[in-house]
Amino acid sequence: AMCSPEKAAGWLPAIIVHALLLWAFYVMNVLLVGGAVEHPALKLLYVVLFHPVLVFLLWSYWKCVLTPPLKPPAEFRLTVDECLRLSEGVECTTVTERNLPLLTHGREGLRYCMTCRCIKPDRTHHCSSCDQCVLKMDHHCPWVNNCAGFHNYKYFCLFLFYGFTFLVVYILLVLPYFLRYWKGELTIDGGVQIMLSFFVASTFSFSVGGLAFYHLHLCTSNMTTMETFQRPRFVRPPAKRWSLCDARKNFEQVFGTEPKYWFLPRFTSLGDGVRFPVVYDSVAAALVEAEPSQQPHGDFSSDEEEGGSESQELLARGDAGNN
C-alpha cells in the first residue's frame, strides 16, 4: 500500500534534523578541519571531539524513531460484549475477574479505550497520531515521528542529552573562527556558512537544552509529561504519586540500575510498562513493589477519602472519553 500524505509529512521533521546535521558535518570537516584549522594537532582534536558525539546522537535518535510503541498486553483487551456493556453503563467485572494490576482510575471510573478496545493499564494513554494506546506514554514527538513512552523513553532522553552536548561542542569549536570572521581576520570560502551555522546552533541549544533538563527533572521525579497536566488518581488514597521519594531510584526506573549502561542507547528500563512500584505516604515512603499479589486486583473498596465506598461504583461505570 502507498504511504498516505499524512504519514509522508510526518517524516519532514526528521529530514530537517538530518539536513542540519549534514550541514554541521560539512562545516566542521570541509570548512574548518579541511580549511581554516591550520595546526595538525588541532585538526585531530576537532575530529575527536566532534564525531563521537555525532555518532551517539544519531544512534540514540534512530533507536527512538525505530522502536515501535508497546500496546497493552492481551489480558487488558476487551471483548465485543464487554465493550457494549461499558458503552451502556453496565457494571464491568473484567478487572476483578482477570486480576488486572490497576492502581489508578479516571475522573469517572475505569480508564478504557473504545478505539483500541482495551482497559488502559496505569500510565497508559491513547495516541491519536500513532492510533493506539501506548504504555507509559510521555508524549508524541513530531521530531522523531513516534511516541515517547515506556518502549523508548530512555532513547528519547539520550537523544536530547547528546543533541545538547553536540550543540555545545559545535559552538565551542566554531566560536574562535566565528570571531575571526566577524572581525575580518578570516578570509576563506564558506566563511558566511561558519557564521550562520554558529547562530543556528546557538539558537537550537536553548530549546534542546531546556528540553533536556526538563526531561531530566521528569526522570528524577518519576513523572511523565502527560502526568504534569493530569495527575494520576489512585484508587487507594495513601498513594498520591509515582515518585519513589528518591531521585536516583526514580532515575533508575528509566535508565536502569547499572550506570555503565546509562549513556548507551540500549533498553535498560525497569519493569514491564504495566506494573509500577509505588510509595504509600502512610508508611513514610516505604517502597511497595507493584507485583500482582500486592495489587488491588479490582478490590477497590476503601474507607479512605476519595476512594471510599464509591471506588467500586466509579470503576464499574468507566470513562470512555478519558483517552
Buried (B, 14 or more C-beta within 10 A) or exposed (E): EEEEEEEEEBEEBBEEBEEBBEBBEBBBBEBBBEBBBEEEEBBEBBBEBBEEBBEBBBBBBBBBBEBEBBBBBEBBBBEEEBBEBBEEEEEBEBBBEEBBBBBBBBEBBBBBBBEBBBBBBBBBBBBEEBEBBBBBBBBBBEBBBBBBBBBBBBBBBBBBBBBBBBBBBBBEBBEBBBEBBEEEEBEEEBBEBBBEBBEBBBEBBEEBBEBBEEBBEBBBBBBBBBBEEEEBBBBBBBBBBBBBBBBEBBBBBBBBEEEEBBEBBEBBBEBBBBBBBBBBEEEEEEBBEBEEEEBBBBBBBBEEEBBBEEBBEBBBBBBBEBB
